[in-house]
């Protein structure tokens, strides 16, 4: 296997998980004492 093919396959293996999920940026982290969780913009 040539070096270029190996580098291309390695690049694909590393980069595919990055695009696997869309992050949900609508959740807002909060903390009350020792408890923490997420809230959506409607419940703040």
trRosetta pair geometry for C-beta under 8 A, 3 or more apart (Angstrom, degrees):
i j d omega theta_ij theta_ji phi_ij phi_ji
1 5 5.3 -115 -176 82 91 125
1 6 5.4 105 128 -58 117 97
2 5 4.8 93 60 9 82 102
2 6 6.9 -150 95 -5 43 90
3 6 5.7 -57 -147 39 32 112
3 7 6.2 32 156 -19 67 107
4 7 5.8 -54 -146 37 30 110
4 8 6.3 31 154 -20 64 107
5 8 5.7 -55 -149 36 31 112
5 9 6.3 28 155 -16 66 106
6 9 5.9 -54 -146 38 30 108
6 10 6.2 31 155 -18 64 109
7 10 5.6 -55 -145 39 31 113
7 11 6.3 36 154 -23 64 105
8 11 5.6 -52 -148 34 30 114
8 12 6.6 30 153 -18 63 104
9 12 5.7 -53 -150 35 33 111
9 13 6.4 33 153 -20 65 106
10 13 5.7 -53 -146 35 31 112
10 14 6.4 23 158 -12 64 109
11 14 6.1 -63 -148 41 28 105
11 15 5.9 7 164 -7 67 119
12 15 6.2 -66 -132 45 25 98
12 16 5.9 33 171 -35 66 108
13 16 6.7 -43 -137 18 19 111
14 17 7.6 -73 -179 30 30 99
14 18 7.8 26 141 -21 62 111
15 18 5.5 -51 -162 24 51 120
15 19 7.1 22 155 -1 77 106
16 19 6.5 -75 -158 46 35 95
16 20 6.6 59 147 -59 69 96
17 20 5.1 -29 -147 -11 43 127
24 27 5.6 53 116 -5 105 106
26 40 6.0 14 138 -138 102 87
26 41 6.4 -81 -173 -13 89 103
27 38 4.1 1 -179 -177 119 129
27 39 7.1 135 -159 62 69 29
27 40 6.3 -53 -103 -88 60 62
28 38 6.6 134 63 -160 37 71
28 39 5.2 -35 64 66 93 82
28 40 7.3 125 13 -124 90 15
28 41 6.8 97 -16 -75 124 61
28 44 6.7 5 61 -74 149 124
29 36 6.7 8 -173 179 95 109
29 37 7.6 177 -145 100 60 26
29 38 5.8 -44 -94 -99 52 71
30 36 6.8 -180 93 -150 44 69
30 37 6.4 -17 60 65 83 67
30 38 7.3 131 16 -118 79 23
30 39 5.5 17 0 -2 127 116
31 35 7.0 161 -156 90 61 48
31 36 4.3 -25 -102 -100 81 93
32 35 5.3 -13 66 68 82 99
32 36 7.6 164 22 -86 57 44
39 43 4.8 -127 -167 82 103 110
39 44 5.7 121 124 -73 137 75
40 43 5.6 79 56 13 72 101
41 44 6.2 -39 -155 1 39 116
